[in-house]
């Protein structure tokens, strides 16, 4: 019996992933717990940033970037590593 060559699927292109990326993903399983943990830790860090840095544009930027980091981490959970 001849050996069969392994078959490989071509990875999806970004264009092929777009419909999945931009659809609503209802939380499942332990995802809500993960979202809460991320927000709680981000809040702790945000409070530390505000309490230990001078009120200035850099402080505002740090908070904005922290919010962006949480949103991106939430997307990673929601999309289950698709991107």
N, C-alpha and C positions, 0 to 999 in steps of 0.2 A: 504494500500500500504506500503510495508516494506521500511524502510530507507535504502538508499544505502550507503555503506561504502565509505568514500572519497578515491580517488586514488591519490597516490603520485608517482611522477617520481623520480627514483634514480638519484642523482646528477652525472654528468659526471665525470669520472676519468680524471686525468691529461693526461694519454695516449690517451683518447678519445678526449681531447681538442687540442692536438698537431697539427693536420692538420689545424684547425681554427687559432691557434696562429701563425703558421708560413706561412700563406698565405698573399698575398698582400691585404691590406685594403685601397681602395681608399677613400679619405676624403669625408664625406657627411655632409649635413646640416650645422651646425655651428661649426663643427670640425676645419676647417682651422682657424677660428677666435680664437678658444681656443689655438691652437698651437702657433699662433702669440703672444697672451697674455702671455703664459708661457715663450716663448723665450725673450720677452721684459723685463719681470720681472727678469728672470735669468741673462740677460745682465746687468741690474742695479746692482744686487747682485755681479756679477763677477767683475764689475768695482769697487765697494766698497771694495771687498776683495783685489784686486790688489792695490788700492790706500791706504788702511789702514793697510796692513800687510807687513812685510819684504819679499823681494824676497828670497824664500827658498823652500825646498822640501815640507813643509807643505802648503805653498801658492799654489804650483803646484797641490798638492793633493786636496786641496779645490776646485780648478777650475775643475779638472778632475771629482770629485764627483758631483759637480753641473751639469756638462754636463750629467753625468749618471742619475742624478735625473730628468733632463728635458726629456731625452730619455725614461725613465721609465714612467713618467707622460704622455708623448705622446702615449706610448703603451697602457696605461690605457684608454685614450680617444679612440684610434683606435679600441681596442678590446671591448670597451663598458663594462668594468668590468668583462670580461670572466675569467680572472686569479685572 
